[in-house]
Amino acid sequence: MKKHNGITNNILDLVGDTPLIRLNKITAQLDGQFLVKYEAYNPGHSMKDRIAIHIVEEAERRGILKKGNTVIETTSGNTGFSVALVCIIKGYDCILAVNSKASNGKINMLKAMGAKVYVCPANVSADDPRSYYEVAKKLHAETAGSVYINQYFNKLNAEAHYLSTGPEIWGQTEGKVTHVVVASGTGGTISGVGKYLKEKNPNIKILGVDAFGSILKKFHETSELDLKEIYPYRIEGLGKNLIPSATDFSVIDIFEKVNDESAAHRARELAIAEGLFTGYTSGAVLQATIQYAEKGFFDKDSMVVMILPDHGSRYMEKIYSDDWMREQGFFDTQKHAHAEVEFIE
């Protein structure tokens, strides 16, 4: 990724070089230092900017993507936004097959970026012709001059983070990082970051985050795909009902699962306690980190980096909506502070 100073050539020059921010309140009672890699700082407000620009530019270098062609991708929202952003600057059409767990706000953002959007049902098997994987494949086959990003099965996904996110964390911590906590969906981030950091220091622990309803944790532990693990859950961009080949399980030390409710409340806590307005998966990463701490993974000498994938503005109709939280029953079991609105007439 490019360093920038002064005037940039275009918005893509701002991808990468995201800050590390210390948590001061939430983790105050835990052993160790806790830092967050704030990926909402990317111009597309998520870490997916990194893979979008890397994969598209690699296709250009190979001569398989030319101006006027079409880029196709499957997405829960963030990758689609990043791909659409890259396509605007580079002059490509953009078609996206979107998981129906994506909020209307996310879908409207994709449309605002000029993408043609196909919304596909979330709770179907990966090989169902209606799944966003199969819809994207079909669109690719039917669209002349198209390139399918295919982030779940593209080794360039992990390579983007091996070349950027991993080196940034190593440099920003001056090589003192001891643990990295990363959500795993496609597996590109955890694989690329894990590979780079373990090459620098094999003692660094790569701690994965999975969702209840996903198969990744059990597959990592047993190398067996257990379909009984699969059931619907609400967190977007975390976990899977298939095994992405973009995931290198060998660099992941362990997985911790989190539930929908705790992840939602932790995201809201990041906003109200630390001023960090982040997405649903970021809440899951924080919750997993606290669970890891409770299990004794950290001590006073630990330097823990949590990668927070995206910005909270994409979840206004979900975790930052009190109505949505009530509908899910997330306010039923515990009291959490949330701001009130009073209308003056």
C-alpha positions as CSV (number, residue, x, y, z in Angstrom):
1,M,0.0,0.0,0.0
2,K,1.1,3.6,-0.7
3,K,2.1,6.1,1.9
4,H,0.4,9.5,1.3
5,N,1.5,13.0,2.1
6,G,-0.3,16.1,1.0
7,I,-2.4,15.8,-2.2
8,T,-3.3,12.2,-3.2
9,N,-3.9,11.1,-6.8
10,N,-7.2,9.5,-5.9
11,I,-9.0,7.9,-3.0
12,L,-7.3,4.6,-3.5
13,D,-4.1,6.0,-2.3
14,L,-5.6,6.2,1.2
15,V,-6.0,2.4,1.5
16,G,-4.0,0.9,4.4
17,D,-1.7,2.4,7.0
18,T,-4.6,2.3,9.5
19,P,-3.8,3.3,13.1
20,L,-3.4,1.2,16.2
21,I,-5.4,2.6,19.1
22,R,-5.1,1.7,22.8
23,L,-8.2,0.7,24.7
24,N,-8.2,2.6,28.0
25,K,-11.4,1.6,29.7
26,I,-13.0,-1.6,28.6
27,T,-9.8,-3.7,29.2
28,A,-8.5,-1.8,32.2
29,Q,-9.0,-4.7,34.6
30,L,-7.3,-7.2,32.2
31,D,-3.6,-8.2,32.2
32,G,-1.6,-6.8,29.3
33,Q,-1.9,-4.0,26.8
34,F,-4.8,-4.1,24.4
35,L,-4.6,-2.3,21.1
36,V,-7.1,-2.2,18.2
37,K,-6.3,-2.0,14.5
38,Y,-9.0,0.4,13.4
39,E,-9.8,-0.7,9.8
40,A,-12.7,1.8,9.5
41,Y,-9.9,4.3,8.8
42,N,-9.7,3.0,5.2
43,P,-11.5,5.1,2.7
44,G,-14.2,2.5,2.1
45,H,-14.5,2.2,5.9
46,S,-13.4,-1.5,6.1
47,M,-10.4,-3.8,5.8
48,K,-11.9,-5.1,2.5
49,D,-10.4,-2.1,0.7
50,R,-7.1,-3.9,1.0
51,I,-8.2,-7.1,-0.8
52,A,-10.3,-5.2,-3.4
53,I,-7.4,-3.1,-4.7
54,H,-4.9,-5.9,-4.5
55,I,-7.0,-8.5,-6.4
56,V,-8.1,-6.0,-9.1
57,E,-4.6,-4.7,-9.7
58,E,-3.2,-8.2,-9.9
59,A,-5.9,-9.0,-12.5
60,E,-4.7,-5.9,-14.4
61,R,-1.1,-7.0,-14.2
62,R,-2.0,-10.4,-15.6
63,G,-3.9,-8.7,-18.5
64,I,-7.2,-10.4,-17.6
65,L,-9.0,-7.2,-16.6
66,K,-9.2,-4.2,-19.0
67,K,-11.1,-0.9,-18.9
68,G,-14.7,-1.5,-19.6
69,N,-14.8,-5.0,-18.2
70,T,-17.0,-6.1,-15.3
71,V,-15.9,-7.2,-11.8
72,I,-18.2,-9.6,-10.0
73,E,-18.1,-10.6,-6.3
74,T,-20.0,-12.2,-3.5
75,T,-20.3,-10.1,-0.4
76,S,-22.0,-9.5,2.9
77,G,-21.6,-5.8,2.1
78,N,-18.1,-4.6,2.9
79,T,-16.2,-6.3,0.1
80,G,-18.8,-5.2,-2.3
81,F,-18.5,-1.6,-1.3
82,S,-14.7,-1.8,-1.6
83,V,-14.9,-3.5,-5.0
84,A,-17.4,-0.9,-6.2
85,L,-15.1,1.9,-5.0
86,V,-12.1,0.4,-6.9
87,C,-14.3,0.0,-10.0
88,I,-15.3,3.6,-10.0
89,I,-11.7,4.8,-10.0
90,K,-10.5,2.3,-12.5
91,G,-13.4,2.3,-14.9
92,Y,-15.0,-1.1,-14.5
93,D,-18.7,-2.1,-14.2
94,C,-19.5,-3.9,-10.9
95,I,-22.0,-6.7,-10.1
96,L,-22.5,-7.9,-6.6
97,A,-24.3,-11.0,-5.2
98,V,-25.2,-10.0,-1.6
99,N,-26.2,-12.1,1.3
100,S,-29.6,-11.2,2.6
101,K,-28.2,-10.7,6.1
102,A,-26.9,-7.4,4.8
103,S,-29.1,-4.5,5.9
104,N,-31.0,-2.3,3.6
105,G,-28.6,0.5,4.5
106,K,-25.7,-1.6,3.2
107,I,-27.6,-2.5,0.0
108,N,-28.4,1.2,-0.6
109,M,-24.7,2.1,-0.2
110,L,-23.7,-0.5,-2.8
111,K,-26.3,0.9,-5.2
112,A,-25.1,4.4,-4.5
113,M,-21.6,3.3,-5.6
114,G,-23.0,2.3,-9.0
115,A,-23.1,-1.5,-8.4
116,K,-25.8,-3.8,-9.8
117,V,-26.9,-5.8,-6.7
118,Y,-28.5,-9.2,-6.5
119,V,-29.8,-10.1,-3.0
120,C,-29.7,-13.8,-2.3
121,P,-31.1,-15.8,0.7
122,A,-28.7,-16.2,3.6
123,N,-30.0,-19.5,5.1
124,V,-29.5,-21.8,2.2
125,S,-26.7,-24.3,1.6
126,A,-23.6,-23.1,-0.2
127,D,-24.4,-25.2,-3.3
128,D,-28.0,-24.1,-3.5
129,P,-28.5,-22.3,-6.9
130,R,-29.9,-19.3,-4.9
131,S,-26.9,-18.9,-2.7
132,Y,-24.8,-15.9,-3.3
133,Y,-21.8,-18.1,-4.2
134,E,-23.8,-19.9,-7.0
135,V,-25.4,-16.7,-8.2
136,A,-22.0,-15.0,-8.6
137,K,-20.7,-18.0,-10.5
138,K,-23.7,-17.9,-12.8
139,L,-23.4,-14.1,-13.4
140,H,-19.7,-14.6,-14.2
141,A,-20.4,-17.3,-16.7
142,E,-23.1,-15.2,-18.4
143,T,-21.1,-11.9,-18.4
144,A,-18.5,-11.5,-21.2
145,G,-15.3,-9.8,-20.1
146,S,-15.9,-10.4,-16.4
147,V,-13.6,-11.2,-13.6
148,Y,-14.9,-12.9,-10.4
149,I,-13.0,-11.8,-7.3
150,N,-14.1,-15.0,-5.4
151,Q,-12.7,-13.9,-2.1
152,Y,-13.5,-17.2,-0.4
153,F,-11.3,-19.2,-2.7
154,N,-8.7,-16.7,-3.9
155,K,-5.2,-16.9,-2.4
156,L,-4.7,-13.2,-3.2
157,N,-7.2,-12.4,-0.4
158,A,-4.6,-13.6,2.2
159,E,-1.7,-12.2,0.2
160,A,-3.2,-8.7,0.5
161,H,-3.0,-8.9,4.3
162,Y,0.4,-10.6,4.2
163,L,1.7,-7.6,2.2
164,S,0.0,-4.9,4.2
165,T,-1.9,-5.6,7.5
166,G,0.7,-7.9,8.9
167,P,3.7,-5.7,8.2
168,E,1.8,-2.7,9.6
169,I,1.1,-4.4,12.9
170,W,4.7,-5.6,13.2
171,G,6.0,-2.1,12.5
172,Q,3.5,-0.3,14.7
173,T,4.2,-2.5,17.7
174,E,8.0,-2.5,17.0
175,G,7.8,-6.2,16.9
176,K,6.4,-6.4,20.5
177,V,3.0,-7.9,19.6
178,T,2.3,-11.2,21.4
179,H,-1.2,-12.0,20.4
180,V,-3.5,-11.0,17.5
181,V,-7.3,-11.5,17.7
182,V,-8.9,-11.8,14.3
183,A,-12.4,-12.6,13.1
184,S,-12.5,-15.3,10.4
185,G,-15.0,-15.3,7.6
186,T,-13.2,-15.8,4.3
187,G,-10.1,-16.2,6.3
188,G,-8.0,-13.9,4.3
189,T,-7.1,-11.5,7.1
190,I,-6.3,-14.1,9.7
191,S,-4.3,-16.1,7.2
192,G,-2.3,-13.3,5.8
193,V,-1.6,-11.6,9.1
194,G,-0.9,-14.9,10.8
195,K,1.6,-16.0,8.1
196,Y,3.5,-12.8,8.2
197,L,3.7,-12.4,11.9
198,K,4.7,-16.0,12.6
199,E,7.5,-15.7,10.1
200,K,8.7,-12.7,12.1
201,N,8.2,-14.5,15.5
202,P,6.7,-18.0,15.7
203,N,5.7,-17.4,19.3
204,I,3.1,-14.8,18.4
205,K,-0.4,-16.4,19.0
206,I,-3.0,-16.0,16.3
207,L,-6.4,-16.2,18.0
208,G,-9.4,-16.7,15.8
209,V,-13.0,-15.6,16.3
210,D,-15.9,-17.7,15.1
211,A,-19.7,-17.5,15.5
212,F,-22.0,-20.0,17.0
213,G,-23.7,-21.5,13.9
214,S,-20.5,-21.6,12.0
215,I,-18.3,-24.7,11.2
216,L,-14.8,-23.1,11.3
217,K,-13.8,-23.8,14.9
218,K,-14.7,-27.4,14.8
219,F,-13.1,-27.9,11.4
220,H,-9.9,-26.3,12.7
221,E,-9.9,-28.7,15.6
222,T,-10.9,-31.9,13.8
223,S,-10.3,-31.3,10.1
224,E,-13.9,-32.6,9.7
225,L,-16.8,-30.6,8.2
226,D,-19.7,-31.1,10.7
227,L,-22.9,-29.9,9.1
228,K,-24.7,-30.3,12.4
229,E,-22.8,-27.2,13.5
230,I,-24.6,-25.0,11.0
231,Y,-27.6,-22.9,12.1
232,P,-28.7,-19.3,11.4
233,Y,-27.0,-16.5,13.3
234,R,-27.1,-12.7,13.0
235,I,-23.4,-11.6,12.9
236,E,-22.4,-10.5,9.4
237,G,-19.0,-11.2,7.9
238,L,-18.0,-13.8,10.6
239,G,-18.0,-17.6,10.4
240,K,-19.0,-19.8,7.5
241,N,-21.2,-22.7,6.4
242,L,-18.4,-23.9,4.0
243,I,-14.6,-24.1,4.2
244,P,-13.0,-21.3,2.3
245,S,-9.7,-22.3,0.6
246,A,-8.5,-18.7,1.4
247,T,-8.2,-19.8,5.0
248,D,-4.8,-21.2,6.1
249,F,-5.8,-23.0,9.2
250,S,-2.1,-23.9,9.9
251,V,-1.3,-20.4,11.1
252,I,-4.3,-20.1,13.5
253,D,-3.5,-21.3,17.0
254,I,-7.1,-21.6,18.3
255,F,-10.7,-20.4,17.8
256,E,-13.1,-18.9,20.3
257,K,-16.9,-18.8,19.5
258,V,-19.1,-15.8,20.4
259,N,-22.8,-15.4,20.3
260,D,-24.9,-12.7,18.6
261,E,-26.1,-10.9,21.7
262,S,-22.7,-10.5,23.4
263,A,-21.1,-9.3,20.1
264,A,-23.8,-6.7,19.6
265,H,-23.5,-5.3,23.1
266,R,-19.7,-5.2,22.9
267,A,-19.8,-3.2,19.7
268,R,-22.1,-0.7,21.4
269,E,-19.7,-0.7,24.4
270,L,-16.8,0.2,22.1
271,A,-18.7,3.3,21.0
272,I,-19.9,4.5,24.4
273,A,-16.7,3.7,26.4
274,E,-13.9,4.3,23.8
275,G,-15.5,6.5,21.2
276,L,-14.8,3.8,18.5
277,F,-17.9,3.4,16.3
278,T,-17.4,0.0,14.8
279,G,-19.4,-2.9,13.2
280,Y,-21.0,-6.1,14.5
281,T,-17.9,-8.2,13.9
282,S,-15.7,-5.7,15.8
283,G,-18.0,-6.4,18.8
284,A,-17.4,-10.1,18.3
285,V,-13.6,-9.6,18.3
286,L,-13.8,-7.6,21.6
287,Q,-16.0,-10.3,23.1
288,A,-13.7,-13.1,22.1
289,T,-10.7,-11.2,23.5
290,I,-12.4,-10.9,26.8
291,Q,-13.3,-14.6,26.7
292,Y,-9.6,-15.4,25.9
293,A,-8.6,-13.2,28.8
294,E,-10.9,-15.0,31.2
295,K,-9.3,-18.3,30.1
296,G,-5.9,-17.0,31.0
297,F,-4.4,-16.5,27.6
298,F,-2.8,-13.1,28.5
299,D,-0.4,-11.8,31.2
300,K,1.0,-8.5,32.2
301,D,3.6,-8.7,29.4
302,S,1.1,-9.4,26.7
303,M,0.6,-6.9,23.8
304,V,-2.7,-7.9,22.2
305,V,-3.8,-6.5,18.9
306,M,-7.5,-6.8,17.9
307,I,-8.4,-6.2,14.3
308,L,-11.7,-4.3,14.1
309,P,-12.9,-4.8,10.5
310,D,-15.4,-2.0,9.7
311,H,-17.4,1.1,10.7
312,G,-20.6,1.2,12.7
313,S,-22.5,3.3,10.1
314,R,-23.2,0.1,8.3
315,Y,-25.2,-1.3,11.2
316,M,-27.6,1.6,12.0
317,E,-30.6,-0.6,11.2
318,K,-29.3,-3.5,13.3
319,I,-27.1,-3.3,16.4
320,Y,-27.3,0.5,16.8
321,S,-31.1,0.4,16.5
322,D,-32.8,0.0,19.9
323,D,-35.9,-1.4,18.1
324,W,-33.8,-4.1,16.3
325,M,-32.1,-5.0,19.6
326,R,-35.4,-5.4,21.3
327,E,-36.8,-7.5,18.5
328,Q,-33.9,-9.9,18.9
329,G,-34.5,-10.0,22.7
330,F,-31.0,-8.5,23.3
331,F,-32.3,-6.1,26.0
332,D,-34.1,-8.9,27.9
333,T,-31.4,-10.5,29.9
334,Q,-29.2,-7.6,31.0
335,K,-29.4,-3.8,31.2
336,H,-27.1,-1.9,28.9
337,A,-26.8,1.9,28.7
338,H,-28.0,3.5,25.6
339,A,-28.8,7.1,24.9
340,E,-32.4,8.4,24.9
341,V,-33.9,10.8,22.4
342,E,-36.4,13.4,23.5
343,F,-38.4,15.4,21.0
344,I,-39.3,19.0,21.9
345,E,-42.4,20.4,20.2
